[in-house]
Each structure stands twice: as C-alpha cells, then as structure tokens.
Amino acid sequence: MTHAAGKVIRASDILDIRGIQTGTATTGTHVVNTTLTTAVTFPVAFAAAPIVMLTGKADPVNLSYPEEAQNITTTGFDLKTARAVGTAAFDVMWLAILI
C-alpha cells in the first residue's frame, strides 16, 4: 500500500481490530537536524480521530530524535522525524487506537 507521500506501508505490518490499527512507516532521506514530514494514511478510516503512539527503529549508530505524530485525522497523520547523525531513512512503527 502506498500513501500520498510515496512511502510504502507493508500490508504485513498492518493490523485492524476493533478500533486498533498498527503499521510501519518508512521515512525519506533526512538532512541532519532538520525535521522531515512523512504523510501516513490509515488502511481503514476511523470513525473519529484516534490517538497515535510511535516507536522509531533507527540504527543506534545514526541517532534519531523522538518522532511525533501531528495533524491526526480519521484517515491518517503527519509523521515528523529528524536525525542528529546521518541521513538514512528509517522505519517508525505506529499504533493508532480509537478511544
């Protein structure tokens, strides 16, 4: 599955059970100490905006700053990431829960 920003969310990384969805988003290439925005689309729209929790999977040698979900809607969110060292893309696992 591909979302608007062109990043791939693998179908095997997605779970949708009664208002809970999970996935993995891959960021683009970073510029050191600059915020990068990656659009993430939920596989199935929620009835209302969910809460979103994130965990980065960056290589520990190329440290990343904490990830942040912004502009959360029923259909997705903006993933904000940055790197302190290195420029490589990395995966961010996300969990969205409708409360």
trRosetta pair geometry for C-beta under 8 A, 3 or more apart (Angstrom, degrees):
i j d omega theta_ij theta_ji phi_ij phi_ji
1 8 7.3 128 74 -159 48 63
1 9 5.1 -32 78 69 101 92
1 10 7.8 152 31 -120 82 8
1 11 6.0 110 -12 -69 101 81
1 14 7.6 30 22 -34 140 149
1 41 7.9 -123 148 78 117 109
1 43 6.6 -72 -117 -106 179 90
2 6 6.4 -7 -173 -140 114 34
2 7 7.3 158 -148 77 72 31
2 8 5.7 -40 -97 -100 76 64
2 9 7.6 164 -97 21 26 75
3 6 7.6 -70 76 -4 58 18
3 7 6.2 -12 48 59 97 79
3 9 6.5 50 -21 -7 106 115
3 39 5.6 -147 132 107 124 94
3 40 6.2 155 11 -139 173 27
3 41 3.9 168 -120 8 117 108
3 76 7.0 127 -145 -123 141 154
4 39 5.1 -24 62 91 102 149
4 41 6.8 107 -5 -43 86 124
5 28 7.7 -111 155 -41 118 118
5 37 8.0 -149 -105 119 148 75
5 38 5.5 -174 94 -155 163 60
5 39 4.2 152 -26 34 115 95
7 25 6.1 53 125 -167 140 83
7 26 5.2 -169 -166 67 109 79
7 27 7.3 -24 -115 -110 146 15
7 28 6.9 -111 -78 -56 111 79
7 38 5.5 23 -13 -163 155 117
7 39 7.7 165 26 61 112 64
7 40 7.8 -46 75 -90 128 67
8 26 6.3 11 55 27 74 124
9 13 6.6 -120 -179 70 74 118
9 14 6.7 71 148 -61 110 113
9 23 5.1 2 -162 -179 121 130
9 24 6.6 156 -142 70 72 56
9 25 6.1 -28 -91 -94 96 63
9 40 7.2 96 -70 -146 133 84
9 41 7.6 -140 3 58 145 76
9 43 7.5 -140 112 -65 138 92
10 13 4.5 82 72 2 93 107
10 14 7.5 -165 97 -17 54 89
10 23 7.9 163 54 -158 61 85
10 24 6.4 1 32 56 98 109
11 14 5.7 -59 -156 24 41 117
13 22 7.0 -109 158 121 70 86
13 23 5.1 84 119 -149 100 54
13 24 4.1 -74 -177 11 158 100
13 93 7.7 -131 -170 -121 119 84
14 21 6.7 -14 -163 -168 83 91
14 22 6.6 172 -139 80 36 60
14 23 4.8 9 -93 -91 76 94
14 43 5.0 78 -166 -33 146 147
15 20 6.9 -17 113 116 100 93
15 21 6.4 170 82 -145 56 43
15 22 4.6 17 38 35 100 101
15 23 7.9 -161 19 -57 64 61
16 20 7.2 164 -146 84 35 54
16 21 4.8 3 -97 -99 74 89
16 43 6.1 -114 -53 76 128 121
16 44 5.2 67 -130 21 153 130
17 20 5.1 -15 64 58 79 103
19 46 7.0 71 -137 -134 71 101
19 47 7.9 -47 -105 18 99 103
19 50 7.3 160 -178 -103 83 120
19 97 6.5 56 136 -163 91 56
19 98 3.5 -100 -160 46 108 110
20 95 7.3 -16 -165 -170 92 88
20 96 7.2 158 -153 85 44 57
20 97 5.3 -1 -106 -107 80 75
20 98 7.5 -121 -60 18 46 77
21 42 5.5 90 88 -153 162 103
21 43 6.2 -171 -153 34 134 97
21 44 6.6 -172 -85 45 139 90
21 46 7.8 -125 2 -66 125 101
21 50 7.7 169 31 15 98 170
21 95 7.8 163 86 -155 46 44
21 96 4.9 -6 60 57 91 105
22 93 7.1 1 -175 -178 101 91
22 94 6.7 173 -151 90 56 56
22 95 5.1 -12 -103 -103 89 68
22 96 7.4 -174 -79 20 40 70
23 40 7.3 160 86 -168 132 119
23 42 7.9 -174 -4 -125 140 53
23 43 7.1 153 -69 -26 134 105
23 93 7.5 179 96 -151 35 56
23 94 5.6 -8 61 56 77 95
24 57 7.8 -10 -143 7 114 138
24 91 5.1 -6 -176 -168 111 115
24 92 7.0 155 -157 76 61 39
24 93 5.2 -31 -99 -98 80 64
24 94 7.4 164 -94 14 28 76
25 38 5.9 147 157 118 127 133
25 40 4.8 -70 -85 -98 145 117
25 79 5.5 174 95 -22 155 165
25 91 7.1 146 77 -155 39 61
25 92 5.2 -19 62 61 90 93
25 94 6.3 29 -3 -9 106 121
26 38 7.8 -151 92 -158 39 158
26 89 5.7 47 171 157 91 124
26 90 7.4 -155 -146 110 66 19
26 91 5.4 -36 -95 -95 70 68
26 92 7.8 168 -90 17 23 72
27 30 6.9 21 132 -55 131 97
27 36 5.9 91 -171 101 116 136
27 38 5.2 -131 -119 -37 64 145
27 79 7.1 -127 -90 113 90 125
27 81 5.0 -71 -101 51 149 151
27 89 4.9 -171 82 -150 72 80
27 90 5.8 11 32 50 112 59
27 91 7.8 -158 3 -85 78 19
27 92 6.6 66 -39 -11 99 110
28 36 6.0 -147 56 -176 93 138
28 38 6.4 169 -7 -87 86 107
28 89 5.7 -75 -175 -98 12 113
29 87 5.4 25 -176 154 88 97
29 88 6.9 -47 -124 -130 72 23
29 89 5.6 -62 -71 -49 47 87
30 34 6.9 163 -176 65 80 87
30 36 5.4 -108 -108 -26 78 138
30 81 7.1 -93 -90 113 123 101
30 82 6.7 127 -150 -150 131 40
30 83 4.3 113 107 8 159 118
30 86 7.4 64 64 111 118 66
30 87 4.9 -155 69 -149 72 55
30 88 7.3 -11 24 54 98 25
30 89 7.3 151 -18 -84 83 46
31 34 4.1 7 81 37 101 136
31 36 7.6 139 23 -64 74 103
31 87 6.6 16 -92 -122 30 105
32 83 5.9 -74 -114 91 55 91
32 84 7.0 31 -156 177 88 19
32 85 6.8 19 -122 -109 113 21
32 86 7.3 123 -87 52 95 24
32 87 6.7 -72 -46 -76 75 81
33 82 6.4 36 -139 178 23 121
33 83 7.6 -75 -39 80 38 54
33 84 6.8 52 -71 -119 76 46
34 82 6.3 -180 77 -129 27 101
35 80 5.4 -14 -166 -166 113 99
35 81 7.3 139 -153 72 61 30
35 82 5.0 -53 -93 -68 52 109
36 80 7.3 149 74 -154 45 48
36 81 5.3 -27 60 67 96 82
36 82 6.6 153 9 -84 79 53
37 78 5.2 -20 -160 -173 106 110
37 79 7.0 137 -159 72 50 52
37 80 5.8 -20 -98 -96 71 68
38 78 7.4 140 68 -163 39 59
38 79 4.4 -25 64 64 92 108
38 81 7.0 6 4 11 112 112
39 76 6.5 49 177 139 81 141
39 78 6.0 -36 -100 -105 58 66
39 79 7.5 -169 -82 17 9 84
40 76 5.2 -176 97 -164 58 102
40 77 5.5 -7 59 60 103 73
40 78 7.5 163 18 -105 81 16
40 79 5.2 69 -21 -27 117 113
40 94 6.6 75 169 11 165 163
41 75 6.1 -23 -146 156 81 85
41 76 4.1 -57 -109 -77 42 139
42 45 6.3 123 80 -95 119 35
42 46 6.5 9 94 -23 171 89
42 50 8.0 105 -86 19 149 129
42 74 7.8 -94 35 150 140 44
42 75 5.9 -148 34 -169 98 34
42 76 5.3 -156 -9 -78 73 63
42 96 6.2 -72 -103 49 120 163
45 74 5.0 42 -173 141 93 98
45 75 4.9 -26 -111 -91 95 74
46 49 6.8 116 82 -108 132 16
46 50 5.1 -168 -85 -34 170 102
46 74 4.6 -136 64 -150 78 73
46 75 7.8 -143 23 -59 75 34
46 96 7.1 -122 -52 144 137 125
46 98 5.1 174 -155 -79 123 120
47 74 7.0 -122 90 -134 8 122
47 98 6.5 71 41 -149 89 150
48 74 6.3 -93 -159 -91 9 102
48 98 6.3 115 58 -146 84 104
49 72 5.1 108 -171 122 113 94
49 73 5.6 -74 -101 -141 102 24
49 74 5.7 -89 -74 -60 55 59
50 72 6.9 -109 65 173 59 126
50 74 7.9 99 -11 -119 78 47
50 96 4.2 90 93 176 145 92
50 97 5.4 155 -171 70 114 28
50 98 4.6 -75 -98 -74 97 57
50 99 7.2 118 -144 -3 64 73
51 72 7.7 31 -125 166 27 169
51 96 7.2 167 80 -150 41 55
51 97 5.5 -17 56 60 90 87
51 99 6.2 31 -6 -14 110 118
52 69 4.0 -89 91 115 131 176
52 72 5.5 -166 -4 -108 122 132
52 77 5.5 -66 -28 -11 168 165
52 94 5.9 -14 -168 -168 100 111
52 95 7.1 152 -155 79 51 48
52 96 5.0 -16 -100 -98 79 80
53 69 7.9 -81 -66 -2 11 136
53 94 7.0 151 79 -156 48 58
53 95 4.6 -12 58 59 98 101
53 96 8.0 -173 21 -75 65 36
53 97 7.7 18 0 1 104 106
54 67 4.3 -104 130 92 144 123
54 68 7.3 -140 31 -84 149 12
54 69 5.9 165 -36 -37 122 101
54 79 7.3 137 -110 -133 143 100
54 92 5.5 -8 -163 176 107 113
54 93 7.1 146 -157 80 53 53
54 94 5.3 -19 -100 -102 73 77
54 95 7.9 -160 -70 23 33 72
55 67 7.8 -155 -86 35 3 130
55 92 7.0 158 78 -163 38 65
55 93 4.8 -13 62 59 94 102
55 94 7.9 -176 24 -77 66 36
56 64 5.2 -127 166 79 160 141
56 66 7.7 -158 -9 -140 127 36
56 67 5.1 150 -57 -26 104 120
56 81 7.2 125 -103 -126 125 118
56 90 6.4 47 -171 117 97 128
56 91 7.6 142 -161 93 53 51
56 92 5.1 -33 -102 -107 62 83
56 93 7.9 -166 -83 21 13 71
57 90 6.0 -169 79 170 67 101
57 91 4.3 -9 52 75 123 95
57 92 6.8 -165 11 -87 81 31
57 93 6.4 76 -34 -18 112 95
58 62 6.1 -114 172 90 107 84
58 63 6.8 91 115 -153 138 24
58 64 3.9 155 -28 -8 162 120
58 83 7.4 166 -137 -110 148 97
58 90 4.2 -2 -96 -153 71 171
59 62 4.7 48 73 33 104 96
59 86 7.5 -13 63 62 115 174
59 88 7.2 28 15 72 124 138
59 90 7.0 -138 -3 -103 72 123
60 63 7.1 16 -166 -83 43 69
61 85 7.6 -100 140 103 58 132
61 86 7.6 85 109 -41 80 142
62 83 6.4 -13 162 -158 94 125
62 85 5.1 -138 -142 98 57 90
62 86 3.2 -21 -142 17 121 154
62 88 6.0 60 115 36 169 109
62 90 7.8 -176 94 -58 116 130
63 83 7.0 136 92 -161 52 71
63 84 4.6 -15 89 48 107 115
63 85 5.3 66 35 27 82 103
63 86 7.8 137 35 23 46 108
64 67 7.3 15 137 -55 126 85
64 81 6.3 -26 -168 -171 124 102
64 82 6.9 142 -164 85 74 45
64 83 5.1 -51 -107 -103 68 68
64 84 7.1 180 -114 6 15 81
64 90 6.2 -114 -54 46 145 151
65 81 7.2 155 61 -168 85 55
65 82 4.4 7 29 70 125 97
65 83 7.1 -143 -2 -88 81 17
65 84 6.2 115 -53 -42 82 91
67 79 6.4 -18 -172 -168 113 91
67 80 6.8 149 -165 78 59 58
67 81 5.2 -17 -113 -93 86 85
67 92 5.2 122 -110 -132 166 138
68 79 7.7 145 77 -159 46 46
68 80 4.4 -17 64 59 96 110
68 81 7.9 -178 26 -69 68 46
69 72 5.8 48 144 -69 110 108
69 77 4.6 11 -167 150 100 149
69 78 7.2 135 -162 71 51 51
69 79 6.3 -25 -102 -100 65 60
69 80 7.7 -168 -80 17 16 83
69 94 7.2 103 -79 -132 129 123
70 77 6.7 139 64 -177 33 95
70 78 4.7 -34 70 69 87 105
70 80 5.8 41 0 -19 117 119
71 77 6.0 148 82 -149 68 62
71 78 4.6 47 44 6 116 110
72 76 7.9 -131 -141 120 51 31
72 77 4.4 -10 -101 -99 66 113
73 76 6.2 8 57 52 93 52
73 77 7.0 172 20 -77 65 60
77 94 8.0 -176 52 -158 127 153
77 96 7.8 175 -8 -94 126 124
79 92 6.0 160 -164 68 140 151
79 94 7.5 -105 -94 -67 121 136
81 90 7.6 -159 178 57 154 99
81 92 6.6 -143 -76 -52 133 140
83 86 5.5 -91 167 74 143 75
83 87 6.6 -175 62 -98 151 31
83 88 7.8 116 -94 48 162 58
